């Protein structure tokens, strides 16, 4: 079997498990434990906070030890979380604290898996980076939709079944990455202790991002996405579904599925269209349109209207996520790719805890509908500022050079 196939199996196992978790975790906190808006925000922050703290470390470890080893370690660590929480559910001992422990372990695992997986992508791309990014995104969101579909039956199958199934799926990723054959990578620096090497590695990656106007702009957009879009996705909208539409795990799955369907359709279109050259312009336009259509979900026009707005937001997100990842991959020096992609993930996931906490309090103060519209308005402001004051609008990889 070709290396690319093992790569997609390993990545697919993570995305399937993550898709299930997106629904099950929100369902456990908002509907099973019935926590308040601020406690929902804190729980989601507990999952995202390790990414902010350890994502850059994960990227440096991947460059030092190789993405394959770090991806395997991340999958093994991740599998501990659903096994632990599944056992607590079987023993009827699940509490808010045990859910927080689950979230922290999964967040730490993600800080290892994400940069390692992104760093491996270029090694199996055979020079066709944008094409493989599109294919990887297609697999990511397509398989996540399957995960949402499985999690839609959480009310019937129970939390323990969902969590133990997630554990088994993660083991498939361990096997796939173990069988993946990639070139051996040398250590990031020759001298010094490991911690010193890692510190030097992170500093070097930061300087590379800072020196490129295009990488800086993408990171800025990712920060805004993490605060205003991710916070809305994981806190505001689940609370909107619970408090306004009295939804359950099925409605949460519809919401996640509508978003992923939009993403998948856009990615299918990009696969047919071929490479885009004005990637920065596509990114900014997609984010602006996404902010407008998502705000429509806060107008209170009914659950079907909300799902349609989420679908349109997913269509826009397919352009934004694909273009931003492609810009980072193309502009990253080959020997720093895992670190640069760690900064990419760090800027998005690292801003997530702030977004989760902010969204929880916005819902408490203003209600979920107004909170959603306020976040979208703030995102639109950021898009406008970046469009006017950065070089991202005119970015063309045929003319730009890596730092």
C-alpha positions as CSV (number, residue, x, y, z in Angstrom):
1,X,0.0,0.0,0.0
2,X,1.3,3.5,-0.9
3,X,2.4,5.9,1.9
4,X,-0.4,8.3,1.0
5,X,-3.0,5.6,1.7
6,X,-1.6,4.9,5.2
7,X,-1.5,8.7,5.8
8,X,-5.1,9.1,4.9
9,X,-6.2,6.1,7.0
10,X,-4.3,7.5,10.0
11,X,-5.7,11.0,9.5
12,X,-9.1,9.6,8.8
13,X,-9.2,7.8,12.1
14,X,-8.5,11.0,14.0
15,X,-11.1,12.9,12.1
16,X,-13.8,10.2,12.6
17,X,-13.0,10.2,16.4
18,X,-13.0,14.0,16.4
19,X,-16.3,14.2,14.6
20,X,-17.9,12.0,17.1
21,X,-16.4,14.0,20.0
22,X,-17.6,17.3,18.6
23,X,-21.2,16.1,19.1
24,X,-20.8,13.9,22.1
25,X,-18.7,16.3,24.2
26,X,-21.2,19.2,23.6
27,X,-24.1,16.8,24.3
28,X,-22.6,15.6,27.6
29,X,-21.9,19.1,28.9
30,X,-25.0,20.9,27.6
31,X,-27.7,18.3,27.8
32,X,-26.6,15.3,30.0
33,X,-25.0,17.4,32.7
34,X,-27.2,20.5,31.8
35,X,-24.5,23.0,32.7
36,X,-24.9,26.7,32.5
37,X,-23.6,28.8,29.6
38,X,-20.4,29.9,31.4
39,X,-19.6,26.4,32.5
40,X,-20.1,25.1,28.9
41,X,-17.6,27.8,27.9
42,X,-15.1,26.7,30.5
43,X,-15.5,23.0,29.5
44,X,-14.8,23.8,25.9
45,X,-11.9,26.0,27.0
46,X,-10.4,23.1,28.9
47,X,-10.2,21.2,25.6
48,X,-8.7,24.0,23.6
49,X,-6.3,25.4,26.2
50,X,-3.7,22.7,25.8
51,X,-3.5,23.6,22.1
52,X,-2.5,27.1,23.1
53,X,0.1,25.9,25.5
54,X,1.6,22.9,23.7
55,X,0.9,23.2,19.9
56,X,4.3,24.9,19.2
57,X,6.0,22.3,21.4
58,X,4.3,19.6,19.3
59,X,5.5,21.1,16.1
60,X,9.1,21.2,17.4
61,X,8.9,17.6,18.6
62,X,7.6,16.6,15.2
63,X,10.5,18.3,13.4
64,X,13.0,16.8,15.9
65,X,11.8,13.2,16.2
66,X,9.8,12.9,13.0
67,X,6.0,13.4,12.4
68,X,5.4,9.7,12.3
69,X,6.6,9.0,15.9
70,X,4.8,12.1,17.3
71,X,1.6,11.2,15.5
72,X,1.6,7.7,17.0
73,X,2.3,9.1,20.5
74,X,-0.5,11.5,20.1
75,X,-3.0,8.9,19.1
76,X,-2.0,6.7,22.0
77,X,-2.5,9.6,24.4
78,X,-5.8,10.5,22.9
79,X,-7.1,7.0,23.3
80,X,-6.7,7.3,27.1
81,X,-9.3,10.0,27.3
82,X,-12.4,8.2,25.9
83,X,-11.4,5.0,27.7
84,X,-11.2,6.9,31.0
85,X,-14.5,8.7,30.6
86,X,-16.2,5.6,29.2
87,X,-15.2,3.6,32.3
88,X,-16.5,6.4,34.6
89,X,-19.8,6.4,32.8
90,X,-20.1,2.6,33.2
91,X,-19.4,3.0,36.9
92,X,-22.0,5.8,37.0
93,X,-19.4,8.2,38.3
94,X,-19.3,10.8,35.5
95,X,-19.2,14.3,36.8
96,X,-18.3,17.7,35.4
97,X,-14.7,17.2,36.7
98,X,-14.3,13.9,34.9
99,X,-15.4,15.6,31.6
100,X,-12.8,18.3,32.2
101,X,-10.1,15.6,32.6
102,X,-11.3,14.0,29.4
103,X,-11.1,17.4,27.6
104,X,-7.6,18.2,28.9
105,X,-6.2,14.8,27.8
106,X,-7.7,15.2,24.3
107,X,-6.4,18.7,24.0
108,X,-2.9,17.6,24.8
109,X,-3.1,14.8,22.3
110,X,-4.3,17.2,19.6
111,X,-1.3,19.5,20.2
112,X,0.8,16.5,19.2
113,X,-1.2,15.0,16.4
114,X,-2.1,18.2,14.4
115,X,1.4,19.6,13.7
116,X,2.8,16.1,13.2
117,X,0.1,15.2,10.7
118,X,0.5,18.5,8.8
119,X,4.2,18.1,8.7
120,X,3.9,14.6,7.2
121,X,1.6,15.8,4.5
122,X,4.4,17.4,2.4
123,X,6.4,14.2,2.6
124,X,3.7,12.2,0.8
125,X,2.5,15.1,-1.5
126,X,5.1,14.5,-4.3
127,X,5.2,18.2,-5.0
128,X,1.4,18.7,-5.4
129,X,0.8,20.4,-2.1
130,X,-2.4,22.4,-2.9
131,X,-4.0,19.3,-4.5
132,X,-3.2,17.2,-1.5
133,X,-4.4,19.8,0.9
134,X,-7.7,19.8,-0.9
135,X,-7.9,16.0,-0.8
136,X,-6.9,15.9,2.9
137,X,-9.6,18.5,3.6
138,X,-12.2,16.4,1.7
139,X,-11.3,13.4,3.7
140,X,-11.3,15.4,7.0
141,X,-14.8,16.8,6.6
142,X,-16.3,13.9,4.8
143,X,-15.3,11.5,7.6
144,X,-16.3,14.0,10.3
145,X,-19.8,13.9,8.8
146,X,-19.8,10.1,9.3
147,X,-18.7,10.8,12.9
148,X,-21.6,13.3,13.3
149,X,-24.0,10.7,12.0
150,X,-22.7,8.1,14.5
151,X,-22.9,10.6,17.3
152,X,-26.5,11.5,16.4
153,X,-27.5,8.2,18.0
154,X,-25.9,9.1,21.4
155,X,-29.2,9.3,23.1
156,X,-30.1,5.8,22.1
157,X,-26.7,4.1,22.4
158,X,-25.5,5.9,25.4
159,X,-22.3,7.8,26.3
160,X,-20.2,4.7,27.2
161,X,-20.8,3.1,23.8
162,X,-19.8,6.3,22.0
163,X,-16.7,6.8,24.0
164,X,-15.5,3.2,23.7
165,X,-16.1,3.3,20.0
166,X,-14.0,6.4,19.8
167,X,-11.2,4.6,21.7
168,X,-11.2,1.7,19.1
169,X,-11.1,4.2,16.1
170,X,-8.1,5.9,17.5
171,X,-6.2,2.6,17.7
172,X,-6.7,2.3,13.9
173,X,-4.7,5.5,13.6
174,X,-1.9,4.1,15.7
175,X,-1.6,1.1,13.3
176,X,-1.8,3.2,10.2
177,X,0.9,5.7,11.2
178,X,3.1,2.8,12.4
179,X,3.0,1.3,8.9
180,X,3.5,4.6,7.2
181,X,6.9,4.8,5.4
182,X,8.4,8.3,5.3
183,X,12.0,9.6,4.9
184,X,14.0,9.8,8.1
185,X,14.3,13.4,9.4
186,X,17.4,14.7,11.0
187,X,17.3,16.5,14.4
188,X,16.5,20.2,14.2
189,X,19.8,21.3,15.7
190,X,23.0,19.4,16.3
191,X,24.1,20.6,19.7
192,X,22.6,21.3,23.1
193,X,20.1,19.6,25.3
194,X,16.7,18.6,24.0
195,X,14.8,21.5,25.8
196,X,17.4,23.9,24.4
197,X,16.9,22.5,20.9
198,X,13.1,22.8,21.2
199,X,13.3,26.4,22.5
200,X,15.6,27.3,19.6
201,X,13.3,25.5,17.2
202,X,10.2,27.4,18.4
203,X,12.1,30.7,18.2
204,X,13.2,30.0,14.7
205,X,9.7,29.2,13.6
206,X,8.4,32.4,15.1
207,X,11.0,34.5,13.3
208,X,10.0,32.8,10.0
209,X,6.3,33.6,10.5
210,X,7.1,37.1,11.6
211,X,9.3,37.8,8.6
212,X,6.7,36.9,6.1
213,X,3.8,39.3,5.5
214,X,1.7,36.5,4.1
215,X,2.2,34.1,7.0
216,X,1.6,36.9,9.5
217,X,-1.7,37.8,7.8
218,X,-2.9,34.2,7.7
219,X,-2.0,33.8,11.4
220,X,-4.0,37.0,12.2
221,X,-7.0,35.7,10.4
222,X,-6.7,32.4,12.3
223,X,-6.6,34.2,15.6
224,X,-9.8,36.0,14.7
225,X,-11.4,32.7,13.5
226,X,-10.5,31.0,16.8
227,X,-12.0,33.8,18.9
228,X,-15.1,34.6,17.0
229,X,-15.9,31.6,14.8
230,X,-14.7,28.7,16.9
231,X,-16.2,30.2,20.1
232,X,-19.6,30.5,18.3
233,X,-19.3,26.9,16.9
234,X,-18.5,25.1,20.1
235,X,-20.4,27.3,22.7
236,X,-22.9,29.7,21.2
237,X,-24.6,27.5,18.7
238,X,-25.0,24.4,20.9
239,X,-26.5,26.7,23.6
240,X,-28.7,28.3,20.9
241,X,-30.0,24.9,19.9
242,X,-30.6,23.9,23.5
243,X,-32.2,27.1,24.8
244,X,-34.1,28.4,21.7
245,X,-34.9,25.2,19.8
246,X,-34.9,22.6,22.7
247,X,-32.6,20.3,20.7
248,X,-30.8,17.1,21.7
249,X,-27.9,15.1,20.2
250,X,-29.8,14.7,16.9
251,X,-30.1,18.5,16.4
252,X,-26.5,18.9,17.4
253,X,-25.5,16.4,14.7
254,X,-27.6,18.1,12.1
255,X,-25.8,21.4,12.9
256,X,-22.4,19.8,12.6
257,X,-23.4,17.8,9.6
258,X,-24.7,20.9,7.7
259,X,-21.5,22.7,8.3
260,X,-19.4,19.7,7.1
261,X,-21.6,19.2,4.1
262,X,-21.0,22.8,3.0
263,X,-17.2,22.3,3.5
264,X,-17.2,19.0,1.5
265,X,-19.2,20.5,-1.4
266,X,-16.7,23.4,-1.6
267,X,-13.8,21.0,-1.5
268,X,-15.3,18.9,-4.3
269,X,-15.6,22.1,-6.4
270,X,-12.0,23.0,-5.7
271,X,-10.9,19.5,-6.7
272,X,-12.7,19.9,-10.0
273,X,-11.6,23.5,-10.5
274,X,-7.9,22.9,-9.9
275,X,-5.3,25.2,-8.2
276,X,-6.3,28.8,-7.4
277,X,-3.6,31.4,-7.7
278,X,-5.2,34.3,-5.8
279,X,-5.4,32.2,-2.6
280,X,-5.3,35.2,-0.2
281,X,-8.1,36.9,-2.0
282,X,-10.2,33.8,-1.9
283,X,-9.5,33.4,1.9
284,X,-10.6,37.0,2.7
285,X,-13.7,36.9,0.6
286,X,-14.7,33.5,2.1
287,X,-14.3,34.8,5.6
288,X,-16.3,37.9,4.9
289,X,-19.2,36.1,3.3
290,X,-19.0,33.5,6.1
291,X,-19.4,36.1,8.8
292,X,-22.5,37.6,7.1
293,X,-24.3,34.3,6.5
294,X,-23.5,32.9,10.0
295,X,-25.0,36.1,11.5
296,X,-28.2,35.2,9.8
297,X,-28.5,32.2,12.1
298,X,-29.0,34.6,15.0
299,X,-32.1,36.3,13.5
300,X,-34.4,33.8,15.1
301,X,-36.1,32.7,11.9
302,X,-36.4,29.0,13.0
303,X,-34.3,25.9,13.3
304,X,-34.4,25.2,9.5
305,X,-33.1,28.7,8.8
306,X,-30.3,28.2,11.3
307,X,-29.2,25.0,9.7
308,X,-29.3,26.6,6.2
309,X,-27.1,29.5,7.5
310,X,-24.7,26.9,9.0
311,X,-24.6,25.1,5.6
312,X,-23.8,28.4,3.8
313,X,-21.1,29.1,6.4
314,X,-19.6,25.7,5.7
315,X,-19.5,26.5,2.0
316,X,-17.4,29.6,2.8
317,X,-15.3,27.8,5.3
318,X,-14.2,25.2,2.7
319,X,-12.5,28.0,0.7
320,X,-11.1,29.7,3.8
321,X,-9.6,26.6,5.4
322,X,-8.2,25.2,2.2
323,X,-6.6,28.5,1.1
324,X,-5.1,29.3,4.5
325,X,-3.5,25.8,4.9
326,X,-2.2,26.0,1.3
327,X,-0.6,29.4,1.8
328,X,1.1,28.2,5.0
329,X,2.3,24.9,3.4
330,X,3.6,26.7,0.3
331,X,5.4,29.5,2.1
332,X,7.0,27.3,4.9
333,X,10.7,26.4,4.5
334,X,11.0,22.6,4.0
335,X,13.0,22.1,7.2
336,X,10.5,24.1,9.3
337,X,7.2,22.8,7.9
338,X,5.9,21.1,11.0
339,X,6.8,24.1,13.1
340,X,5.2,26.6,10.7
341,X,2.1,24.4,10.6
342,X,2.2,24.3,14.4
343,X,2.0,28.1,14.4
344,X,-0.9,27.8,11.9
345,X,-2.8,25.4,14.3
346,X,-1.7,27.3,17.3
347,X,-3.1,30.6,16.0
348,X,-6.5,28.9,15.5
349,X,-6.7,26.4,18.3
350,X,-4.8,28.6,20.7
351,X,-7.3,31.4,20.3
352,X,-10.1,28.9,20.8
353,X,-10.1,29.0,24.7
354,X,-10.5,32.8,24.5
355,X,-13.3,32.4,22.1
356,X,-15.0,29.7,24.1
357,X,-14.9,31.8,27.3
358,X,-15.9,35.0,25.6
359,X,-18.9,33.2,23.9
360,X,-20.0,31.7,27.1
361,X,-20.2,35.1,28.8
362,X,-21.7,36.8,25.7
363,X,-24.5,34.2,25.8
364,X,-25.0,34.8,29.6
365,X,-25.2,38.6,29.1
366,X,-27.0,38.9,25.8
367,X,-28.5,35.5,24.9
368,X,-27.3,33.1,22.2
369,X,-28.8,34.9,19.2
370,X,-27.3,38.3,19.9
371,X,-24.0,36.7,21.0
372,X,-23.8,35.0,17.6
373,X,-24.4,38.2,15.7
374,X,-21.9,40.1,17.8
375,X,-19.2,37.6,17.1
376,X,-19.9,37.7,13.4
377,X,-19.8,41.5,13.3
378,X,-16.4,41.4,15.1
379,X,-15.1,38.9,12.5
380,X,-16.2,41.1,9.6
381,X,-14.3,44.0,11.1
382,X,-11.1,41.9,11.3
383,X,-11.5,40.8,7.7
384,X,-11.9,44.4,6.5
385,X,-8.8,45.5,8.4
386,X,-6.6,42.7,7.1
387,X,-7.8,43.2,3.6
388,X,-6.9,46.9,3.7
389,X,-3.6,46.7,5.7
390,X,-1.9,43.5,4.6
391,X,-0.5,42.0,1.4
392,X,-2.8,39.0,1.6
393,X,-5.3,40.3,-0.9
394,X,-2.7,40.4,-3.6
395,X,-0.9,37.1,-2.6
396,X,0.1,35.0,-5.6
397,X,2.3,31.9,-5.0
398,X,3.8,32.3,-8.5
399,X,5.4,35.6,-7.4
400,X,5.8,35.2,-3.6
401,X,8.9,33.5,-2.2
402,X,9.3,31.6,1.1
403,X,11.2,33.5,3.8
